[in-house]
Amino acid sequence: MHASSPSASARAAPVAASGDGICRRRGERRMAHRVPCRVQAVEQPEGAAFSALGETVNFSPNGLAVQLGQPVEVGTLVEVLLPRLGAEPKRLRGRVAHSRRVVTGTFEIGISIAP
């Protein structure tokens, strides 16, 4: 690969860098923030349950992206548990909007949060 040609993943998801830790992609404000999390299926299209540990990649008003060691089928209803100091975990419920393998060999899972 030539140094002047960007990788396929870099071309696929342009992100405007900013000094405030906020990513801007497709007009939506996303805040880059990494915390450990647990993702578990609430309802899967094929009925197989799973629970996986991962790490958040970013948050937006309408969803979040997490990095997991396994793919999750688009359309799967999931619950994400985020740790909170001195309190029960924060539970977010949503549907998987995209699941793609990233350079590190893990999977980035985009989750659209239900209102």
ROMI-284725 format. One record per residue: x negated, y negated, z negated of N, C-alpha, C in turn. Coordinates in pm, whole numbers, plus 32768, in hexadecimal, padded with zeros to 4 digits. Each point is the difference from the previous one (the first is absolute). Layout:
! ROMI-284725
XYZXYZXYZ...
This chain:
! ROMI-284725
7FAB8075800080557F8B80007FA77F85800080207F9E804F7FB47F84800780277FA67F8C7FA17FB17FD380197FA57F8F806B7F99802180127FE0807F80617F998023808D8035800F8014808580028087803480108037802B7F7980717FC57FD3803880227F7E803B808C80048007803F7F8C803A80857FF780957FFA801B803B8073801C808F8007801C80527FD27F887FD380237F86804D7FD77F8A7FF77F697FEA7F917FC280247FF47F6F7FF2805B7FB98063800E8037807880597FC28064809280167FDE802080707FBE808B80257FE880447FA97F977FB47FCB7FA1803F7FB87F937FB37F817FDE80117F9580507FB77F867FE3802D7FC17F7D7FA07FD37FB3801D7FC07F807FB27F7E7FFB80437F947FDF7FBD7F7F7FF37FC47FF97F757F7D7FEF7FFA7FBD7FF87F7F80157F787FC2800D7FFD7F7E800A7F827FB97FB5800C7F7E7FD67F927FC97FB480027F84805680147F8580838005800D8058800D7F8D802B808F7FE27FC8806480478023808B7FE980848028803F80367FAB80548080801F80407FE78021809280348074802C7FF58029808C807E7FD180487FEF7FD7807A80737FD6804F80058055807E80678053800B800E805A807180907FF5803180107FE9807F80857FF4803C80597F9E7FB67FC47F927FD2804F7F967FC2802B80197F727FDD80717FC48029801E7F777F897FEF7FA380157FBE7F8F7F947FED7F9F7FEE80817FB07F8580327FFE7FDF80777FB47F8C7FE07FA58008802B7F847F947FE87FA37FB080817FF07F7E7FF7801E7FA980737FEE7FEE80167F6A802280787FD27FF5801F7F727FF680977FF27F9680307FC37FEB808F7FF18013802C7F70806180567FEA8016803D7F7D8023809380177FE080557FA08026808C800D8098800D7FFC803480638042809180158000801E80948017807B80267FE680318086802080737FEF80608000804F806B806C7FFD8061804180897FFD808480017FF28047807F8001807A7FF78059801B80708041807480058059807F80067FAD80607FB18028808480047FC480588056805A7FEE7FEE8081804D804A80657FAA8005807D7FE08077802C7FB08011807980588039806D7FE77FDA807E80508035806E8004809880047F9180437FDA7FFE80918005801280407F7780177FB07F98802080357F7D7F8B80287FA87F847FFC802F7F8E80287FAF7FD67F8C7FA67FF980197F7E7FDB7F977FA17F697FF27FF87FD07F8A7FDC7F727FEA7FE97FEE7F8F7F9D7F8B7FFE7FC47FD77F937FA97F6B7FF080177FD27F8680177F737FEA80207FCD7F827FBB7F8380067FD47FBE7F897FC97FC37FB2807280047F7E7FF87FC77FAC80677FD87F7A7FC97FF17FA0805B7FD97F797FDB804C7F9F805A80357F967FC580427F9C80537F977FB8805480287FD380777FA97FB58059802C7F6E800280837FEB800F80367F797FFF809480027FDE80327F8B7FDA808D7FED7FDF80367F8D805380818005802080457F91803F808A7FF97FBF804D7F99801D80867FF87FC6805A807580287FE4804080728057806A80327FC4808C7FF87F88800E7FCA7FC680857FF97F7180007FD17FC0807280127F7580107FDA7FC1806C80547F7B80027FFE7FB5806980427FAE80467F947FFD808480087FB0804F7FA27FA5805D804F7F9280247FC37FA3805D803E800A80847FB5801C806B804C801180867FC77FA5806380467FEF80737FC57FB08069803D804C8058805F80807FE4801580538052805980627FA6804C8029802D807780647FB2804A808A80147FC180587FA18019808B800B7FD480567FE0807980648050801880547FF08076804F7F7D7FFC80027FB98070804E7F85800C809280207FE1803F7FA87FB3808C80137FDA8012803F7F777F9480337FC68007803E7F7C80207F977F978061801C7FAA80207FA97F8F7F9E80227F907FB67F9C7FD17F9A80167F9980137FA17F8C7FC480257F917FFA7FAA7F8B7F6C7FEC7FE17FD97F827FEB7F767FDF7FDF7FFE7FD47F6E7FA8803C7FB17FF27FDC7F747F7F7FB37FEE800C7F857FCF7F8E7FA87FEA7FEB7FEE7F6B7F8580127FCF7FE87FF47F7080107F6F7FCF80307FF37F8480087F7D7FBE7FCB80107F737FB07FA17FD37FC780077F7A806E7FF87F96800180607FA6805E7FFE7F91809180138025801D80328076808B8012802B800B807A805B807A802880188019806C805F7FD47FD4808C7FDC805F80577FD87FDA808880707FB8804A7FDA7FA48056805F7FBC805980238063806E80808012801C802E805E806780387FB380767FC78018807480307FC3807C8031806F805A80757FF0803B803780668059800B7FC6808C7FD9804F806380087FD3808A7FED8072806380027FDD80807FEF8064806B7F7A7FEC80457FC3806F80277F817FFB8048801B7FC8808B7FBE7F91802080107FBF80827F94802C80617F88801E7FCC7F95803480567F9E80507FAB7FBC805D80407F9B80537FC07F93801580667F867FD07FE17F94800D80637F7E80207FBB7FB0805180447F7B80247FCE7FA57F8680117FB07FE37F9A7FA37F8F80077F71803680047FA37FA680167F73802480167FC880577F8F802A7FEA7F847FCB80497F8E803080927FFC805C80268059803680878001807D800E7FAC80287F947FBD807C80017FB480707FC9805780747FEE7FC780747FD0804C80377F817FC1801C7F9E805480427F867FD3809580128019804D7FF47F9580908013800680437F7A7FE8804C7FD18062804C7F847FF3808A80217FCB80287FBF7F968081801B7FC180537F827FFE80778008803980607F937FFF805580107F837FFC7F9B7FA8804580087F8080947FE3800F805080577FC280907FEE800180257F8F7FA180617FAB802780297F927FA6804480317F81
